[in-house]
Amino acid sequence: MKKDLHPEYHTITVTCSTCGNTFETGSTDKNIKVDTCSNCHPFYTGKQKYKNVAGRIDKFNKKYGIQDEDEE
């Protein structure tokens, strides 16, 4: 292998800008800041909100007079 080909690998601290959580990892960058982390992201915290998109289908079917096969 050629000398000085690969960048230096450091142990760095990653900082979350939302909650201020920090954790250590390895990287070639000197500093990493993230918007959300596993400590504050809704998917990992279990506080995820679901939108009701099924209502759109019902609204379309009602507008054009389409009935479900189950209702017939």
C-alpha positions as CSV (number, residue, x, y, z in Angstrom):
1,M,0.0,0.0,0.0
2,K,1.0,3.6,-0.6
3,K,2.1,5.7,2.4
4,D,-0.1,8.6,3.5
5,L,-3.0,7.5,1.2
6,H,-5.7,7.1,3.8
7,P,-7.0,9.9,6.1
8,E,-6.3,9.8,9.8
9,Y,-9.0,8.0,11.9
10,H,-9.9,9.7,15.2
11,T,-12.1,9.0,18.1
12,I,-14.5,12.0,18.2
13,T,-17.5,13.3,20.1
14,V,-20.8,13.6,18.1
15,T,-23.2,16.3,19.5
16,C,-26.9,16.5,18.9
17,S,-28.1,20.0,18.3
18,T,-31.7,19.2,19.4
19,C,-31.2,17.7,22.8
20,G,-27.5,18.2,23.5
21,N,-26.8,14.5,23.8
22,T,-23.2,13.5,23.1
23,F,-21.6,10.1,22.2
24,E,-18.2,9.0,21.0
25,T,-17.5,7.3,17.7
26,G,-14.7,7.0,15.2
27,S,-14.4,9.2,12.1
28,T,-12.0,10.9,9.8
29,D,-13.7,14.3,10.5
30,K,-12.7,16.3,13.5
31,N,-16.2,17.3,14.7
32,I,-19.7,16.1,13.9
33,K,-23.0,17.8,14.8
34,V,-26.3,16.1,14.0
35,D,-29.9,17.5,14.0
36,T,-31.5,14.5,15.8
37,C,-30.1,11.5,17.5
38,S,-31.5,8.2,18.9
39,N,-32.1,10.0,22.2
40,C,-34.6,12.5,20.8
41,H,-35.8,11.0,17.4
42,P,-39.6,10.1,17.5
43,F,-39.0,6.7,16.0
44,Y,-36.7,5.6,18.8
45,T,-38.5,7.3,21.7
46,G,-41.9,5.8,20.8
47,K,-43.6,9.2,20.5
48,Q,-44.1,8.9,16.8
49,K,-47.2,10.5,15.4
50,Y,-49.1,8.8,12.6
51,K,-51.2,10.8,10.2
52,N,-54.6,9.5,9.0
53,V,-54.2,9.0,5.3
54,A,-57.0,6.5,5.0
55,G,-59.5,9.4,5.1
56,R,-58.3,10.6,1.7
57,I,-59.4,7.4,0.1
58,D,-62.8,7.5,1.7
59,K,-63.2,11.1,0.6
60,F,-62.3,10.3,-3.0
61,N,-64.7,7.3,-3.1
62,K,-67.5,9.4,-1.6
63,K,-66.9,12.2,-4.1
64,Y,-67.2,9.9,-7.1
65,G,-69.8,7.6,-5.7
66,I,-67.6,4.5,-5.5
67,Q,-68.6,1.8,-3.1
68,D,-66.4,-0.8,-1.6
69,E,-66.9,-4.4,-2.5
70,D,-67.4,-5.2,1.2
71,E,-70.4,-2.8,1.5
72,E,-72.4,-4.2,-1.4
